[in-house]
């Protein structure tokens, strides 16, 4: 399934794989690398970036708003 830029997603991959990213964290896709990987930004409640990582599609699912 191709995910669109700026989609709201939930991280469902293994714990501890990406610095600052935990299972069920919600973020937004900010780049699509066309190889099955996406750059995702995760923010704190105040809007400041907590983590930004390139993550494979298998570890992401669309999150309800």
Backbone torsions as a table, in degrees:
resi	resn	phi	psi	omega
1	UNK	NA	125.0	178.8
2	UNK	-80.7	128.2	178.2
3	UNK	-97.1	139.9	-177.3
4	UNK	-85.4	150.7	173.9
5	UNK	-55.4	142.7	177.7
6	UNK	70.4	11.6	174.1
7	UNK	-67.5	144.0	174.3
8	UNK	-84.4	124.7	-175.5
9	UNK	-127.7	165.2	174.5
10	UNK	-120.3	135.3	177.6
11	UNK	-81.1	125.2	-178.3
12	UNK	-124.3	15.0	-179.5
13	UNK	-83.8	-171.6	-178.9
14	UNK	-66.0	147.1	175.8
15	UNK	-69.1	146.3	173.2
16	UNK	77.9	3.6	-177.5
17	UNK	-79.6	-34.0	-179.0
18	UNK	-122.9	130.6	-177.9
19	UNK	-60.0	124.1	177.4
20	UNK	83.6	3.0	-178.4
21	UNK	-116.8	127.2	178.6
22	UNK	-116.5	159.1	176.1
23	UNK	-55.8	136.2	-180.0
24	UNK	77.8	3.0	172.8
25	UNK	-63.9	144.6	179.6
26	UNK	-108.1	135.3	178.9
27	UNK	-147.5	-170.9	-178.7
28	UNK	-128.6	139.9	176.7
29	UNK	-74.1	125.5	179.2
30	UNK	-115.2	-6.8	176.5
31	UNK	-158.5	142.5	176.6
32	UNK	-116.8	118.4	-175.9
33	UNK	-91.8	6.9	175.8
34	UNK	59.2	14.0	176.8
35	UNK	-122.9	16.5	-178.5
36	UNK	92.3	2.4	178.4
37	UNK	-112.0	148.4	-179.6
38	UNK	-132.6	142.2	171.2
39	UNK	-88.4	127.2	-174.8
40	UNK	-124.2	136.1	176.5
41	UNK	-107.4	130.7	176.4
42	UNK	-113.7	130.4	-175.4
43	UNK	-120.2	156.5	172.2
44	UNK	-78.1	172.7	-179.3
45	UNK	-59.1	-28.3	-179.7
46	UNK	-85.0	0.8	177.4
47	UNK	93.2	-4.4	178.9
48	UNK	-78.0	141.6	-178.1
49	UNK	-67.1	125.7	177.7
50	UNK	-96.9	-36.2	-179.4
51	UNK	-156.0	149.5	175.0
52	UNK	-143.1	118.7	-173.6
53	UNK	-142.0	154.1	171.2
54	UNK	-91.8	121.1	-170.4
55	UNK	-130.5	137.3	177.9
56	UNK	-69.9	149.9	-178.2
57	UNK	-55.0	-33.8	-178.9
58	UNK	-60.8	-20.1	-178.3
59	UNK	-98.9	8.5	-176.6
60	UNK	-125.5	148.1	170.8
61	UNK	-141.6	149.1	177.8
62	UNK	-60.8	139.2	-179.7
63	UNK	-108.7	137.7	176.6
64	UNK	-69.2	147.8	177.7
65	UNK	-89.1	NA	NA
